[in-house]
Amino acid sequence: MSHDMVRAAHHDAAFPVDPDLPVDNPGIEEHVPRYTDVEVAAGNRAYRRVLALLALVPVLAIVNVVCYFAIPRNVGFNVLGTNFNAHALALGLTGGLAVLLIGIALVSWGRDIMVDEEIAEERHPAASSPEERAAALVKVKAGIHESQASRRKLILGALGGGVGVLALPAIVLLADMGPHPTAATRRETIERTIWAEGVRLVNDVTAKPLKASDLEIGQLVNAQPENLFYLHGTDYLVEKSKSSLIIVRMDPASIKIPASRQDWQVDGILAYSKICTHVGCPISLWEQQTHHLLCPCHQSTFDLANSGVVVFGPAARALPQLPITTDADGYLVARGDFTVPVGPSYFERDSSKDFKEGDQ
Amino acid sequence: MAKPAKITSSSPVLETRRPDVEADGLARFAGVGSFLDDRVGLAKIARFGLRKVFPDHWSFLLGEIVLYSFIVLLITGVFLTIWFRPSMMELEYEGTYQLMRGLPMSEAYASTLAISFDVRGGLLVRQIHHWAAILFIAAMTAHMLRVFFTGAFRKPRELNWLVGVGLLSLSLIAGFSGYSLPDDLLSGTGLRFVDGLIRSIPIVGTWLEFFIFNGEFPGDALIARLYMVHILLVPGILLALIGAHLTMLVYHKHTQFPGPGRTESNVVGYPLFPVYMAKAGGFFFVVFGVLILMGATMQINPVWAYGPYNPAQVTAGSQPDWYMGWVEGAIRIMPNWESHILGTTWSWNVFLPGVGLMGLLFTALGVYPFVEAWITGDKSEHHLLDRPRNAPTRTALGVAGMTCYGMFWLAGGNDILATQFHLSLNAITYFMRVAVFVAPVIAFIVTKRICLALQRSDRERLLHGSESGIIERSPEGRYSEAHVPISHGEAWTLSQHKQYSPVEATPGVDANGVPLPGGGVSRRRALWSRRFFRHDIPKPTRAEIEEAHSHDSHADDDVKALEH
């Protein structure tokens, strides 16, 4: 084996020998002409291919426009179990293909027809030369001198201070982005729901009041306060995101009801906030046998047979329970609002009153 | 520029033959060219830029995909703004989609349905827009990994890396604010999560929540505000940063992979005009065309499937777009830590995995180039890329980071994993809590070992050439595999990289206790440096290669000599 691998046969100035490196830089590879360069017929074929690709573009464009007007809106059809919108599909296939063909033609032109000899360009260091730096410094010094900033130093300080202080009005200008969550505002907003004494629990879809006697053991009902349905728009959504309830009926003998909450339930019918104490998803998945309620967003799991304490997942606090009773007609009604704020935690929240495992 | 040939009456006219350059077109700057040159110096710009060299490598296309999908996002986004109404005002749906007639919903959702069902081409453009957003961030992630693993972030490109980190973080905001706009059930669920996330920020969380949502969740202002963020604020900053990114790219000239004739002081490749204009321009149309075909054939975010946002409803298996999956996973597997101190609530279970983890990722990405330079003590400029194996610790760190990200990302689908593979959701969650810490360590060790093995293999190739795969049997019955020499070009490519030695600890003062101008090297820094370069396989020296080659070529003689 020869030693050519280590030493370049000839050295040009661009690739000087570096004795620290085990192998010399052989220099840029010799250019090998492509098939399309040496074979005239192949070159012509590449040319025709590019032309053919580009010739298809106007055809597809016309088909695209025809499809736009000819295909009726919202006609669907099924292919392999997938429903396609005929109009969108035709538009997308013809348009996408046309655009793609332009791309392929251009790339093909660049790859097969344009001269493909690599060229080298010199790089220059990102930094300026010492002379340029010195010259720049001279100009900077002249500018500083002429501005008199070095003699009358307070101007710069005053200017910086002035501009800096302007950040204050700029930030204050944003103070009206929303109401300020002072203690009083919080009590009227995130710490309150529209539940109140005597408000009926109604089915969340039909808005029909719920009779205690109609609920069976193991049953779960999504409920809302009756007065929610008087609201509309934003008010409706804001209140619904706090007042949503899960009502479950369990066998009173098989569940733990602490002494302080004996009168919060009606014969094993318990009402909990549906809003997860983690980040506020509506909890929906009910495991009837274990009495567990699982949030589908982040899988926090609450034990409804034990005052809603967390048994799994990232939620930290028990689900708030709504004290309920029945009215004269046997319908479920609230005994008041929730005793603690519902939904996700926030900084000012006093979480000492939440139910904890072992509380009586 | 060629001047037009002047023919005087006295000169003998032999033959009218133009030079090739003139035959190819322009003889001089005239018309529009001259008009522009007179006003903005077009010729100077053309002279500087037209023949700029770009090196060729498939991985350099990743950044191009990002740029092109951004352009597609701008084009399709403008189309969507023509019909979308960013309003949370309630109305009763009276559009084409039968199943929702009469349902109260926000104007934003109703207009999204109108784009999907009533505007011809609307569904297609909406789907292209969504696919482009997904591709935008995916290609950006891949581009960033390429830059990381090849060391392209090193001096002088650290600032461009920082701009890239800024682009990545803003793109997440762009994506999130975009898929929150339709105000369907899924996007509302995402906003509910963001509300919980903002609330969890200690001290200012509630204030931020009230300011962003204009009061309580969901409020009446959020969609309009997100719309401003999505179509003006973030794209504006993105455009400015992309401009800075590309300007620095042009100034630094593109990095290149090592190879014959490639040095730190040159750039080898094809000129911008015409080859790269054709290839890169063509590639824009390829990316656009593929995105249109994806929008046509692959359904994404069917906003009509689950109805308008309803704070009392959620669908099981709700997932964010892929790029938020790792945050989702962190939120899911975080233990339920919360502190209750003096009537306040510190929601670590949401704040740490949400705000904290995102901050950690972008901080780690931002400081990495500077930390690596500090550890290696390398202050030189780099334009030749590293082959990832030649920076084993960096490569291992990168793979460890990817693995950590991947584990969080998988955890974001723990419910899907549980149902698809019939596993216990709880077991997956507990597993992932450990895996996000342990898997990166394993990945680090394995990757580093693979890199070192590849370094050894390079060393072997340099010394003994390539295995031919031909087993020869000598007359005596010995079997041996013949090695064929590798090309000079390959030998150069395998051996040209710089090998570093760890920085040594030095005191920062001279013998008289006077501080030295450069300062010293602390022992901690020297320790990190030793760790960083530990185990590197030294590449063979010139003498070793020559010695090995002469040995190989005399191997047959040796055998004979032994036999006598």
Interface residues (C-beta under 8 A of the other chain):
Chain A: M1 S2 H3 D4 M5 V6 A8 A14 F15 P19 L21 P22 V23 D24 N25 P26 G27 I28 E29 Y68 R73 N74 T82 N83 F84 N85 H87 A88 L89 L91 G92 L93 G95 G96 L97 A98 V99 L100 L101 I102 G103 I104 A105 L106 V107 S108 W109 G110 R111 M114 V115 D116 E118 I119 A120 E121 E122 R123 P125 A126 A127 L174 M177 G178 P179 H180 P181 T185 R186 T189 I190 D204 N222 Q224 H232 G233 T234 Y236 L237 V238 K240 S241 S244 K274 I275 H278 V279 G280 C281 P282 S284 L285 P296 C297 H298 Q299 S300 V310 F312 G313 P314 A315 A316 R317 G343 P344 S345 Y346 F347 E348 R349 D350 S351 S352
Chain B: R51 K52 V53 D56 M88 M89 E90 T96 P104 F117 D118 R120 G121 L123 L124 Q127 I128 P156 T189 R192 F193 D195 G196 L197 R199 S200 I201 P202 I203 V204 G205 T206 W207 E209 F210 F211 I212 F213 N214 G215 E216 F217 P218 G219 D220 A221 Y251 H252 K253 G259 P260 G261 R262 T263 E264 S265 N266 V267 V268 G269 Y270 P271 P274 V275 Y276 A278 K279 G281 G282 F283 F284 F285 V286 V287 F288 G289 V290 L291 I292 L293 G295 A296 T297 Q299 Y309 N310 P311 A312 Q313 V314 T315 A316 G317 S318 E328 I331 R332 I333 M334 P335 N336 W337 E338 H340 G343 T344 T345 W346 S347 N349 V350 P353 E381 H383 N414 D415 L425 N426 T429 L462 G465 P485 I486 S487 H488 G489 A491 W492 L494 S495 Q496 K539 P540 T541 R542 E544 I545 E546 H549 D552 S553
